[in-house]
Amino acid sequence: MKLLPYSLSIFFFLSMFIGSSQTNYEESKVPSFDVPDPLLTFSGHTINSVKKWEKVRRPELLRFFENDIYGKLPKKLKINSYAILEEDNNALNGKAKRKQVELTFKKKGKTLSYTILLYLPKNKVKAPIFLGYNFYGNHTITEDKAVIISSAWANNNESFGIENNTLTEASRGKRTHRWAVEKILDAGYGLATIYYGEVDPDKNDFSDGIHPLLYQHGQDQPKPAEWGSIAAWSWGMVRALDYFEKDADIDASKVIAFGHSRLGKTSLWAGATDERFAGVISNNSGCGGAALSKRKFGETIAVINDRFPHWFCDNFNQYDDNEEALPVDQHQLLALIAPRPLYVASAEEDQWADPRGEFLSSHYATQVYHLYGKKGIETKEMPMLNEPIHNTVSYHIRTGKHDVTDYDWENYIKWANAFVK
């Protein structure tokens, strides 16, 4: 595939933070490496059955990703209470039922709450749903004036009218293009979204968010093998699923974890750690998500750990500029989702996220799906632009940049209709 020039925003990012000369965008410069076999245990035993995968290989892979990449939760923490803050059976001009549900967690005198915005198709009993985080507040995904504006910390964004890390009315509807709400509802699905900053603010500060509720006495940051922000956000998705099991309007057995970019990394980890998710979507998730780390193409482990030191556990730092020492790669994370449906999507101009690395990761994960008699990405030849491969493991690369588009959602819905719904 011909590599096109990356966008000006990516160029600015590179020049500001790492310098474009340090970033590889040429296939000829991808190092030679061995792809870790998902069906070969760390001790060298071959896995040739579902039983051995589920009893032996899957648990050891999950433990490695937990201890050395994303970090493990120090303790369990369940929902203390939930409250329906607002409800309307005639939302979006009578098309949908809207609910805004607050989940509250308490531990050691500390409290954390976050709000789920739900749009459900009217006159449908127990709807399947897409669940995904948003970056700037529930009110940004819709023009709907009834959607509550979060009071949680937010990254400043001049174009969204966000100053002093405070969300305001000025940002309402700024991200409607990323959420095909009407298409989702027309297809018979609901949409659930959460502002990720309510679960854990996206900054290198572990004094806020969910982490302090689970600290030991005197602790002020996670231990080297304990959860970073991606694991915390994944935890929030899992707890939302707990709530869905109590909501009579939702089919909790048909919840699809969706995420874009860093939140695509999050949806993959949520799907790997909780097998109740019926399907998982990774949209442009890149390094630490669907892309193979050992390719060292676009964003690398060293770069992501340097710029976002709070995303992963500290143990992951040992692989900075040392990918060859990593005994796993991201295709094995994707394999942890088997046999449930998985969709990985890339964008042509998003070379930072390594589209080919995302595609190959989907291909190498497919052999685990074969154990279950499922089809996935059966070839190493990338598809043409805008020509998706739809199987239990699906993939597409579309024209355009690092974003979520109607084209993406149209394909996610077709895939969900065939393999989830």
C-alpha positions as CSV (number, residue, x, y, z in Angstrom):
1,M,0.0,0.0,0.0
2,K,1.3,3.4,-0.9
3,L,1.9,5.6,2.1
4,L,0.5,9.1,1.9
5,P,1.8,12.2,3.7
6,Y,0.4,12.4,7.2
7,S,-1.8,15.2,8.1
8,L,-0.5,18.6,9.3
9,S,-1.8,17.9,12.8
10,I,0.3,14.8,13.0
11,F,3.3,16.7,11.6
12,F,2.9,19.3,14.2
13,F,2.6,16.7,16.9
14,L,5.8,15.0,15.8
15,S,7.9,18.1,15.4
16,M,6.7,19.4,18.7
17,F,7.2,16.3,20.8
18,I,9.6,13.9,19.2
19,G,10.9,15.2,15.9
20,S,9.8,13.6,12.6
21,S,13.3,12.3,11.9
22,Q,12.9,9.7,14.7
23,T,9.7,8.3,13.3
24,N,9.6,5.5,10.8
25,Y,7.0,5.6,8.0
26,E,8.8,3.4,5.5
27,E,8.1,-0.4,5.2
28,S,11.7,-0.9,4.1
29,K,12.8,0.2,7.5
30,V,10.6,-2.1,9.6
31,P,13.0,-4.3,11.5
32,S,13.0,-8.1,11.0
33,F,11.2,-9.8,13.9
34,D,9.6,-13.0,15.0
35,V,5.8,-12.8,15.5
36,P,5.1,-14.5,18.9
37,D,2.9,-17.5,18.3
38,P,-0.4,-17.1,20.2
39,L,-0.7,-20.9,20.2
40,L,2.7,-21.6,21.8
41,T,3.0,-21.3,25.6
42,F,5.8,-19.4,27.2
43,S,7.3,-22.9,28.2
44,G,7.1,-24.1,24.5
45,H,4.0,-26.2,24.5
46,T,1.8,-26.2,21.5
47,I,-1.9,-25.4,22.0
48,N,-4.2,-27.3,19.6
49,S,-7.6,-27.2,21.3
50,V,-10.1,-24.8,22.7
51,K,-9.8,-26.5,26.1
52,K,-6.0,-26.0,26.2
53,W,-6.4,-22.4,25.0
54,E,-8.9,-21.5,27.7
55,K,-7.2,-23.4,30.5
56,V,-3.5,-22.8,29.8
57,R,-2.6,-20.3,27.1
58,R,-5.3,-17.6,27.5
59,P,-4.7,-17.2,31.2
60,E,-0.9,-16.8,30.9
61,L,-1.3,-14.3,28.1
62,L,-3.9,-12.3,30.1
63,R,-1.6,-12.3,33.1
64,F,1.3,-11.0,31.1
65,F,-0.7,-8.1,29.6
66,E,-2.1,-7.4,33.0
67,N,1.3,-7.4,34.8
68,D,3.6,-5.9,32.2
69,I,1.5,-3.7,29.9
70,Y,-1.9,-2.4,31.2
71,G,-1.6,-3.1,34.9
72,K,-3.9,-5.1,37.1
73,L,-6.6,-3.8,39.4
74,P,-5.4,-4.0,43.0
75,K,-8.9,-4.9,44.4
76,K,-12.4,-5.4,43.2
77,L,-14.7,-2.4,43.4
78,K,-18.4,-2.8,42.6
79,I,-21.2,-0.2,42.0
80,N,-22.3,1.2,45.3
81,S,-25.5,2.8,43.9
82,Y,-27.0,4.1,40.6
83,A,-29.5,6.8,39.9
84,I,-31.4,7.8,36.8
85,L,-30.7,11.5,36.7
86,E,-33.0,12.2,33.7
87,E,-35.2,10.2,31.4
88,D,-37.3,11.0,28.3
89,N,-39.3,8.5,26.2
90,N,-39.6,11.0,23.3
91,A,-36.0,12.1,22.7
92,L,-34.5,13.1,19.4
93,N,-37.8,14.2,17.9
94,G,-39.6,11.1,19.2
95,K,-37.1,8.6,17.8
96,A,-35.5,7.5,21.0
97,K,-35.7,6.9,24.7
98,R,-33.0,8.8,26.5
99,K,-31.6,8.0,29.9
100,Q,-28.8,9.6,31.9
101,V,-27.7,7.2,34.6
102,E,-25.1,8.0,37.3
103,L,-23.0,5.2,38.8
104,T,-21.5,5.8,42.2
105,F,-18.5,4.0,43.8
106,K,-17.4,4.4,47.4
107,K,-14.3,3.1,49.2
108,K,-12.3,4.3,52.2
109,G,-14.3,7.5,52.6
110,K,-13.8,8.5,48.9
111,T,-16.5,8.7,46.2
112,L,-16.4,8.6,42.5
113,S,-19.4,9.0,40.1
114,Y,-19.8,8.9,36.3
115,T,-22.7,9.3,34.1
116,I,-23.8,7.1,31.2
117,L,-25.8,8.7,28.4
118,L,-28.1,6.2,26.8
119,Y,-30.1,6.5,23.6
120,L,-32.3,3.5,23.0
121,P,-34.6,2.7,20.0
122,K,-38.2,3.3,20.9
123,N,-40.6,0.4,21.1
124,K,-37.8,-2.2,21.2
125,V,-37.6,-4.5,24.1
126,K,-34.1,-5.2,25.4
127,A,-32.0,-3.4,22.8
128,P,-28.4,-4.5,21.9
129,I,-26.1,-1.5,22.4
130,F,-22.8,0.0,21.4
131,L,-20.8,1.2,24.4
132,G,-18.0,3.7,24.0
133,Y,-16.3,6.6,25.7
134,N,-16.2,10.1,24.4
135,F,-13.3,12.6,24.8
136,Y,-15.0,15.9,25.7
137,G,-18.3,15.1,27.5
138,N,-21.6,13.4,26.7
139,H,-23.0,16.7,25.5
140,T,-20.5,16.9,22.7
141,I,-21.9,13.9,20.8
142,T,-25.3,15.5,20.2
143,E,-27.1,18.8,19.8
144,D,-29.7,17.5,22.4
145,K,-30.0,20.3,24.9
146,A,-31.1,17.9,27.7
147,V,-27.8,16.1,27.9
148,I,-26.0,17.1,31.1
149,I,-22.7,18.8,30.9
150,S,-20.1,17.1,33.1
151,S,-18.3,19.0,35.8
152,A,-15.2,16.8,35.6
153,W,-11.7,18.0,34.6
154,A,-11.2,18.3,30.8
155,N,-8.3,19.0,28.5
156,N,-8.4,22.6,27.3
157,N,-9.5,22.9,23.7
158,E,-9.9,26.4,22.2
159,S,-11.9,25.2,19.2
160,F,-14.4,23.6,21.6
161,G,-14.5,26.6,23.9
162,I,-12.9,24.7,26.8
163,E,-10.9,26.9,29.1
164,N,-9.7,26.4,32.7
165,N,-10.2,22.6,32.2
166,T,-14.0,23.2,32.4
167,L,-16.6,21.9,30.0
168,T,-19.3,24.4,29.0
169,E,-22.3,24.8,26.7
170,A,-19.9,26.1,24.0
171,S,-18.8,22.5,23.2
172,R,-22.3,21.0,22.8
173,G,-22.6,19.0,19.6
174,K,-18.9,19.5,18.7
175,R,-18.4,15.8,18.1
176,T,-21.7,14.8,16.5
177,H,-19.8,13.7,13.3
178,R,-18.2,10.9,15.3
179,W,-21.4,9.4,16.6
180,A,-23.9,8.2,14.0
181,V,-26.7,8.2,16.6
182,E,-29.6,8.1,14.1
183,K,-28.0,5.3,12.0
184,I,-27.4,3.3,15.2
185,L,-31.0,3.8,16.3
186,D,-32.5,3.1,12.9
187,A,-30.5,-0.2,12.8
188,G,-32.2,-1.3,16.1
189,Y,-29.2,-0.6,18.4
190,G,-28.8,1.6,21.4
191,L,-25.8,3.8,22.1
192,A,-24.3,4.3,25.5
193,T,-21.5,6.7,26.0
194,I,-19.4,8.0,29.0
195,Y,-17.1,11.0,29.3
196,Y,-13.8,9.2,30.0
197,G,-12.5,12.0,32.2
198,E,-15.1,11.3,34.8
199,V,-13.6,7.8,35.4
200,D,-10.0,8.9,35.2
201,P,-8.8,12.4,34.1
202,D,-6.4,12.0,31.2
203,K,-3.4,13.5,32.8
204,N,-0.3,12.2,34.6
205,D,-1.8,12.6,38.1
206,F,-3.0,9.6,40.0
207,S,-4.4,11.7,42.9
208,D,-7.8,12.0,41.2
209,G,-10.1,9.7,39.3
210,I,-10.8,6.1,40.4
211,H,-7.3,5.2,41.5
212,P,-7.3,6.7,45.1
213,L,-10.3,4.6,46.0
214,L,-8.2,1.5,45.8
215,Y,-4.9,2.7,47.3
216,Q,-3.3,1.1,50.3
217,H,-2.6,3.3,53.3
218,G,0.0,5.9,52.4
219,Q,0.0,5.1,48.7
220,D,-0.3,7.9,46.2
221,Q,0.3,6.2,42.9
222,P,-0.1,2.7,41.4
223,K,2.6,0.2,42.0
224,P,4.7,-0.9,38.9
225,A,2.3,-3.7,38.0
226,E,-0.9,-1.8,38.9
227,W,-3.4,-0.2,36.5
228,G,-2.7,2.8,34.4
229,S,-5.4,5.0,32.9
230,I,-6.3,2.6,30.0
231,A,-7.0,-0.2,32.6
232,A,-9.0,2.3,34.7
233,W,-11.1,3.4,31.7
234,S,-11.6,-0.3,30.8
235,W,-12.7,-0.9,34.3
236,G,-15.3,1.8,33.9
237,M,-16.7,0.1,30.8
238,V,-17.0,-3.2,32.7
239,R,-18.9,-1.5,35.5
240,A,-21.2,0.0,33.0
241,L,-21.9,-3.5,31.8
242,D,-22.8,-4.5,35.4
243,Y,-25.4,-1.7,35.3
244,F,-26.8,-2.9,31.9
245,E,-27.5,-6.3,33.5
246,K,-29.9,-4.5,35.8
247,D,-31.6,-2.4,33.1
248,A,-34.7,-4.0,31.6
249,D,-34.4,-1.9,28.4
250,I,-31.0,-3.3,27.5
251,D,-29.9,-6.7,26.2
252,A,-26.8,-7.0,28.4
253,S,-25.8,-10.1,26.4
254,K,-25.4,-8.0,23.3
255,V,-23.2,-5.1,24.4
256,I,-20.4,-4.2,21.9
257,A,-17.4,-2.3,23.3
258,F,-16.4,0.5,20.9
259,G,-13.4,2.8,21.1
260,H,-11.4,5.3,19.0
261,S,-7.7,6.0,19.4
262,R,-6.6,5.7,23.1
263,L,-10.2,4.6,23.8
264,G,-9.8,1.9,21.1
265,K,-6.9,0.6,23.2
266,T,-9.4,0.8,26.1
267,S,-12.2,-1.2,24.4
268,L,-9.7,-3.9,23.4
269,W,-8.5,-4.3,27.0
270,A,-12.1,-4.2,28.3
271,G,-13.1,-7.0,25.8
272,A,-10.0,-9.0,26.8
273,T,-10.6,-8.8,30.5
274,D,-14.4,-9.3,30.5
275,E,-15.9,-12.0,28.3
276,R,-19.4,-10.7,28.8
277,F,-18.8,-8.2,26.0
278,A,-20.5,-9.6,22.9
279,G,-18.1,-7.9,20.5
280,V,-15.3,-5.4,20.4
281,I,-14.4,-2.5,18.0
282,S,-11.0,-0.9,17.7
283,N,-11.1,2.3,15.6
284,N,-7.6,3.6,14.8
285,S,-6.2,2.3,18.1
286,G,-2.5,2.1,17.0
287,C,0.4,1.5,19.4
288,G,-0.7,-0.3,22.6
289,G,-4.0,-1.1,20.8
290,A,-4.3,-3.2,17.7
291,A,-1.0,-2.4,16.0
292,L,2.0,-4.7,16.3
293,S,4.6,-3.1,18.5
294,K,7.6,-4.9,17.1
295,R,7.2,-3.2,13.7
296,K,8.4,0.1,15.3
297,F,6.3,2.0,12.7
298,G,4.7,5.3,13.5
299,E,4.2,5.7,17.2
300,T,6.4,3.4,19.3
301,I,6.4,2.1,22.9
302,A,9.1,4.6,23.9
303,V,7.2,7.5,22.5
304,I,3.8,6.6,23.9
305,N,5.3,6.0,27.4
306,D,7.1,9.3,27.3
307,R,4.2,11.4,26.2
308,F,1.5,9.5,28.1
309,P,3.3,8.0,31.2
310,H,-0.1,7.4,32.9
311,W,-1.7,5.2,30.3
312,F,0.1,1.9,30.9
313,C,1.6,0.4,34.0
314,D,5.2,1.3,34.9
315,N,6.4,-2.2,34.1
316,F,5.8,-1.4,30.4
317,N,8.7,1.1,30.5
318,Q,11.2,-1.8,30.3
319,Y,10.2,-2.2,26.6
320,D,11.0,1.4,25.6
321,D,13.2,1.1,22.5
322,N,13.4,-2.6,23.5
323,E,10.5,-4.1,21.6
324,E,12.6,-7.2,20.7
325,A,12.6,-8.2,24.4
326,L,8.8,-8.2,24.5
327,P,7.6,-11.8,24.6
328,V,4.1,-10.9,23.3
329,D,2.6,-8.6,20.7
330,Q,-0.7,-7.0,20.2
331,H,-2.2,-9.7,18.0
332,Q,-2.2,-11.8,21.2
333,L,-4.3,-9.2,22.9
334,L,-6.8,-9.4,20.0
335,A,-6.7,-13.2,20.4
336,L,-7.9,-12.9,24.0
337,I,-11.2,-11.7,22.6
338,A,-11.8,-15.0,20.7
339,P,-14.3,-16.4,19.8
340,R,-16.3,-13.2,20.1
341,P,-16.6,-10.9,17.1
342,L,-13.8,-8.3,16.7
343,Y,-13.6,-5.4,14.2
344,V,-10.3,-3.5,13.7
345,A,-10.4,-0.4,11.5
346,S,-7.7,1.9,10.2
347,A,-7.5,5.1,8.2
348,E,-5.2,5.7,5.2
349,E,-3.7,9.0,6.4
350,D,-3.3,7.8,10.0
351,Q,0.2,6.4,9.5
352,W,1.0,7.3,13.1
353,A,-1.3,4.4,14.1
354,D,0.3,2.0,11.6
355,P,-2.6,0.6,9.5
356,R,-0.5,-2.3,8.2
357,G,0.4,-3.2,11.8
358,E,-3.2,-3.2,12.8
359,F,-4.1,-5.3,9.8
360,L,-1.4,-7.9,10.4
361,S,-2.3,-8.1,14.1
362,S,-5.8,-9.0,13.0
363,H,-4.4,-11.7,10.7
364,Y,-2.1,-13.2,13.3
365,A,-4.9,-13.3,15.9
366,T,-7.1,-15.3,13.4
367,Q,-5.4,-18.6,14.2
368,V,-7.0,-18.6,17.6
369,Y,-10.4,-17.9,16.1
370,H,-9.8,-21.0,13.9
371,L,-9.7,-23.1,17.1
372,Y,-13.4,-22.2,17.5
373,G,-14.2,-22.7,13.8
374,K,-14.5,-19.0,13.1
375,K,-13.2,-17.1,10.1
376,G,-11.0,-14.0,10.4
377,I,-8.4,-12.2,8.3
378,E,-7.2,-15.1,6.2
379,T,-4.6,-13.3,4.1
380,K,-1.5,-11.0,4.7
381,E,-2.5,-8.9,1.7
382,M,-4.2,-5.7,2.9
383,P,-7.6,-5.0,1.3
384,M,-8.1,-2.0,-1.0
385,L,-9.3,1.2,0.5
386,N,-12.9,1.2,1.4
387,E,-13.2,-2.6,0.7
388,P,-13.9,-4.1,4.1
389,I,-13.3,-7.8,5.0
390,H,-16.3,-8.9,7.1
391,N,-15.8,-12.1,9.1
392,T,-15.9,-12.9,12.8
393,V,-12.6,-10.9,12.8
394,S,-13.2,-8.0,10.4
395,Y,-11.0,-5.2,9.1
396,H,-11.2,-2.2,6.9
397,I,-9.0,0.7,5.9
398,R,-10.8,3.8,4.7
399,T,-9.8,7.0,3.1
400,G,-9.2,9.9,5.4
401,K,-7.6,10.7,8.7
402,H,-7.5,9.7,12.3
403,D,-11.2,10.0,13.1
404,V,-14.6,8.2,13.3
405,T,-16.8,8.6,10.3
406,D,-20.3,7.5,9.0
407,Y,-18.4,5.0,6.8
408,D,-17.0,3.4,9.9
409,W,-20.3,3.2,11.7
410,E,-22.1,1.8,8.6
411,N,-19.6,-1.1,8.5
412,Y,-19.7,-1.7,12.3
413,I,-23.5,-2.0,12.0
414,K,-23.3,-4.4,9.1
415,W,-20.8,-6.5,11.0
416,A,-22.8,-6.4,14.2
417,N,-25.9,-7.5,12.3
418,A,-24.1,-10.5,10.9
419,F,-22.0,-11.6,13.9
420,V,-23.4,-10.1,17.1
421,K,-27.1,-9.3,16.8
